[in-house]
């Protein structure tokens, strides 16, 4: 695998995590039975936390901050 392929894969993992977080924010804390009847098939808005479509949570914010500091210190950047 080339360095560029590796960077692209890592970017995809990060973006996948943030997108998954944004998909989950509107339905967080809902019961499984409710979600089985109304599965998440598209990005939603104003659900559990009354946030606009595409809002990610503190989970993504913490992941991005955690990734940022060591990369800056080591001098390696994925982006």
C-alpha positions as CSV (number, residue, x, y, z in Angstrom):
1,X,0.0,0.0,0.0
2,X,1.3,3.4,-0.9
3,X,1.5,6.3,1.6
4,X,-1.3,8.1,-0.4
5,X,-3.5,5.0,-0.3
6,X,-2.9,4.7,3.5
7,X,-3.8,8.4,4.0
8,X,-7.0,8.0,1.9
9,X,-8.0,4.9,4.0
10,X,-7.4,6.8,7.3
11,X,-9.4,9.8,6.0
12,X,-12.2,7.4,5.0
13,X,-12.2,5.8,8.5
14,X,-12.4,9.3,10.2
15,X,-15.1,10.5,7.9
16,X,-17.1,7.3,8.3
17,X,-17.0,7.7,12.0
18,X,-18.2,11.3,11.8
19,X,-21.0,10.4,9.4
20,X,-22.1,7.5,11.5
21,X,-22.2,9.9,14.5
22,X,-24.3,12.4,12.6
23,X,-26.7,9.6,11.6
24,X,-27.0,8.6,15.3
25,X,-27.4,12.0,16.9
26,X,-31.1,12.4,16.0
27,X,-32.1,8.9,17.3
28,X,-29.8,8.7,20.3
29,X,-31.5,7.1,23.4
30,X,-34.5,5.8,21.3
31,X,-35.6,2.2,22.0
32,X,-34.7,-0.5,19.6
33,X,-38.4,-1.3,19.0
34,X,-39.0,2.3,17.8
35,X,-36.0,2.1,15.5
36,X,-37.0,-1.3,14.1
37,X,-40.3,0.3,13.1
38,X,-38.7,3.5,11.8
39,X,-35.1,2.6,10.8
40,X,-32.5,5.3,10.0
41,X,-32.2,5.2,6.2
42,X,-31.2,8.8,5.7
43,X,-29.7,11.6,7.7
44,X,-32.3,13.2,10.0
45,X,-32.8,16.4,11.9
46,X,-34.3,17.7,15.1
47,X,-34.5,14.4,16.9
48,X,-33.3,13.5,20.4
49,X,-31.1,16.6,20.8
50,X,-33.1,19.1,18.5
51,X,-30.1,19.6,16.2
52,X,-30.0,20.4,12.5
53,X,-29.3,17.7,9.9
54,X,-25.7,16.6,9.8
55,X,-24.7,17.7,13.4
56,X,-22.2,15.4,14.9
57,X,-21.8,15.0,18.7
58,X,-19.1,15.5,21.2
59,X,-17.9,11.9,20.3
60,X,-16.7,13.1,16.9
61,X,-15.3,16.3,18.4
62,X,-13.3,14.4,20.9
63,X,-12.0,11.9,18.3
64,X,-10.9,14.8,16.0
65,X,-9.2,16.6,18.8
66,X,-7.5,13.4,20.0
67,X,-6.2,12.7,16.5
68,X,-5.1,16.3,16.0
69,X,-2.6,16.7,18.8
70,X,-0.4,13.6,18.4
71,X,-0.3,14.2,14.6
72,X,0.8,17.8,15.1
73,X,3.5,16.8,17.7
74,X,4.9,14.0,15.5
75,X,4.8,16.2,12.4
76,X,2.7,13.9,10.3
77,X,-0.5,15.1,8.8
78,X,-3.2,12.8,7.2
79,X,-5.0,15.7,5.5
